[in-house]
Amino acid sequence: MAISKLDQLFDLVKANGKKRLVAAYAVDDHTVTAVSKAVDLGIVDATLVGDTEMIKKVCENEQIDINKFKIVQEKDDNKAAQMAVKLINAGEGDVLMKGLVSTDKYMRAILNKENGLMPGPKAMLTHIALLQNPFYHKLLVASDIAIIPAPDLKQKTTICNYLISTAHSIGVEKPKVAVLAATEQMSAGMQACVDAALIAKMADRGQIKGGYVDGPLALDVAIDPEACQIKGVGGPVAGDADCLLFPNIESGNIFYKMHTKFCKGEVAAMVVGAKVPCVLSSRGDTTKTKLNSIALAALSCRK
């Protein structure tokens, strides 16, 4: 049965078994507190890579027992990211997490050709967000909002498969994927419409498995049954999408920030496509968002 709230992620992770988390440059209060709560909930054991003195100060200020963590000393944020990746490659972690290190340094450590976490030269990373919106009746899985600026057809097909896989992990047996464009009408002059139609046809022919896929769909007919009725749009996805595949990073990123800022919606987020799930939240994200993201990444670990 599919979960309907992000808080239910924690029970799913517990049912699948505790994971080992390695946090890169985990020296800020939001990261350390989120990891501490994840340890207390029994969903991870944690290694913090960073400046030990900074970590001690955070633990003192937040009244956290530092002994619940394994600490690996590294004062430099860039080297801390590299060390965290090294620990994952050495088999000492199942999930990677970004701390106070910048996204570009974190991603460079993951993408490093010699010492990174890419499983092969053709591997592709994408950002997956799990959204709990107060104005929608279930969780939404969305991509890509943070990594790929303008995904081509091949990349969108890969993203579609990741969306379906993530939806499966939260209990959605046959997720409904809306491949989004500015309109549900087929417009040959709009690449997003062409790509969406091709991806939908691929799913019809069994080249994409595990879910219902339809497109092009405008956002309103993807999530609003009334809009579908007015516009005469039908099908298993229309008005009831589980997953949103965005045509470009601008549309995805704006939707994400509308969700968090205007709707005050909750979120979990991670990068998939590497050897292990990688928590990628903003340095300014709340402790709750980081904790949700840890749970989502832990749930997504290969069995």
N, C-alpha and C positions, 0 to 999 in steps of 0.2 A: 504494500500500500504506500502511495506517495506521501511524503511529509508535506505539510502546509505552512510550517513556520521554521525559521532558521534555528531556533533553539532546539528543535528536534534533531538537528545534525549530531549533537553530542551523543545521544542514545544510539544512533546508527554507528558512529565510530566505535563506541564501547562494544557493540555487538560484533564488530569486525576485528577487534583487537587493538591494543595500544600501539602507537607508532613512535618512532624516534625522530625528533625534530632538531635541526641545526639552524641557529639564527645568526645571520651575518651582521656584525657590528651592532649587537643588541645592547645598546648603552642608554637608551631613552626610556622614560617611564611607561609610555604606552606599550612598547614592545615587551619590556620585561614583565609588566603587569599582566598583559595578555597571555604570555607564555606561562607565567606563574599560575594563572587561573586554569589554563589547559592542563597543566601538571596536576593541579588539585582535583580537576574533574576526571582524571584518570585516562585522558585520551592520548597523552604523549609523555615520553621522557625527553628531557631537553638539554642541549648543549648550547651555551651562549659563547660566541666568539666576539671578543672586544676588550676594551680597557677594563681590567679588573677593578681598579679604583672607582671608575665611573659606575660600574655595575653595583659595587658595594654601596655607593651613595644612594643610588636609586632604591635598592633594597631596604636601606635604612629609612629613607623618606616614606616609602610605601609599606613599611612593616612587613616585608617579605623575607622568608627564611632563605638565605642565599645557598644553603646546603642542599636545597632541592634540585639545583642545577649543577651540571658539569661546566666549568669555566675554562675557556682556552684564551690565554692572554694574547692580545694583538691591539696596539694603540692606533694603528693606521687603518682607516676605514676601507681603503682599496685592498690592502693585504688581508683584512678580515674577511672580505667577500671571497677572495681567492682561497683562503684557508677553509672557510665553510664549505666551499665546493670540493676542496681536497678531501675533507672529512666524509662527504657524501660518496665520493668516488672510492674511498677506502672502506666503504661498507658500514660506516658508523652512523648513518642517518637514512631515513625514509622520506623526509620532507625538508626542503630548504625554505628559509624565511628571511625576508629583508627587514633589517632593523633601520638604524639611522643613516645608513649608507645611501647615496643617491641612486636613482634607478639606472642611470647609464653605467655606473661602476658595477652594480649588481648584475645587470644584463651582460656586460662584457665578461664577467667571471663565468657566467653560465655558457656563453657562446664561444669562449676560448677554444680554438681548434685543437690544441694539444692537451689542455688540462680541464676543459669545461664539462658540461653535462649533456651535450648533444649526442644522441645515440647513433647518428650517422650523418653523412654529408647531405642527405635529402630530407632530413628531419626539419620540421617547421614548428615554431613556437606560436601560440596564440593565447590571448587573455580571455578567461572565462569569468563571468560575474553571475552570481546567484542573488536575485533580488526579491525582497519581500516588500511589496508596495501596498500601502493601506487602501488603495483604490482598485486592487485587482484581487481576484478570488483565490489565487494560488501563487506559488513561487514561479519566477521567470528565470530562465537561463539565457544569458545574452553574450554575444561576442561579435566582432572584436572591437574593444573600446580603448585599447592602450598600446598595441604593439604594431600591427600591420596597417600602414596608412591607407592603402588602396588595394585590397586583396583581389587577385585575379580569379578566374573561374576555378582553377586548380586549387588555389588556396581556400576559396570559399567552400569547395567540396570537402576539404580537410576539416575546416571549421565546423561544417555541418555534422560531420561524424563525431567531432569532439563534443558538440552540443548534445547530440543524442546519447553519447556515452555518459556525460555528466548527469543528464536527466535520468538515465537508468540507475545511476548510483544513489539518487534520492528517492527511488522507488517508482518512478514513472515507467510503466511497462512499455508503452508505445507512444513516445513523446511526439507532440505536434510542433513541427518546425515551420515558422513563417520566414521565408526569404524576402527581406524587405526591399522596397523601392519607394519612390515618391508617389506611385500610383499602382493600383491593381490592374490597370489596363496595360496590355502588351504594347510597348512602344519600342520599335526597332532602333530608334535613335538614342535610346537611353540604355547605356551598358548595364546598369543595375537590373533593368527589366529583362534584358537578354540573358544575363547570367542566372537570374532567378528562375526563368522559364526552363533553361537547360538543366539546372539542378533538380527542379521538380520532375522533369521528364526522366532524369537518371534514377530518381527514387522510384518512379512508376515502373521502371524496367528492372528494379532490383539491384542497381549499381550502388545505391545507398540503402543500407538496411537498418532495421530496428526502430523505425518511426514513420510517421506521416510527414511529408514535406510538400509545401505548396508555395508558389510564387509566380510572378511578382505579387506581393501584397503590400498595400499601404498600411501604416501602423494602425490606423483606426479599424480597418477590417480584420486585422490580425487579432485584436484584443477586445473588440466591442460588438456584441451580437446585434445591437440596434443598428449600427452602421452597416453591418452585413445585410440586414433586412432591407434597409433603405436603398442600398446600392445593388441588391440582388446578387450578392456574392455568397456562394455555398462551398461545401466541402468539409472534410473532417478537421481542418486547421482553422478555418475562418471563425473569428470571434472567440477562440478558445486556445490560443497558442500557449505552449509550454516553453518554447525556445524562440528567440529572436536572432536572426542572422543579419547583421547590418551591412550595408553596401560599402561603407568606408568608415574610417576612424572618426571623422567629424560627427557624423550622425550618431554613431555609437557612444562617443564620449559625451556629447550634449545630452543624449537620453539619460545616461548614467548620472550626470550631475543634476539634471532636472529631478530624477528620482530621489537623490540624496538630499538636495538642497531645498527644492520646492515642496516635495512630497514627504520629506523627512523619513524616507524609506530606509530599511536596513539592508545590508549587503555583505556578501562574502566574495572574495576574489582570489584567483590564482592564475599562474601561467602553466599551461600544459604543453606537452611535446618534448620536454626534456626527459632525462632518465628518471627523474622523480618530480612530483608536483612541487611548484615553487610559489610560495605565498608572495604576492606582489600587491601591497597596499601602499597608499601614499604615506609619507612620513608624518603627515598631519592627520591621518585617519584616527578615529577613536579606538580605545581599547576594545570595545565591543566588536567593531568591524574587524580588527586584527584577530580577535578570538574566533569569530565566525569563520574567518578565512583559514585559520589553522585547522578547524574542524573539517571544512570542505576539502582542503588539501589532504588531510589524513584519510578522509573517506575515499579519496580518489587514488590512493596508493594501489599499485598492482598487488593482487592477492598473492 
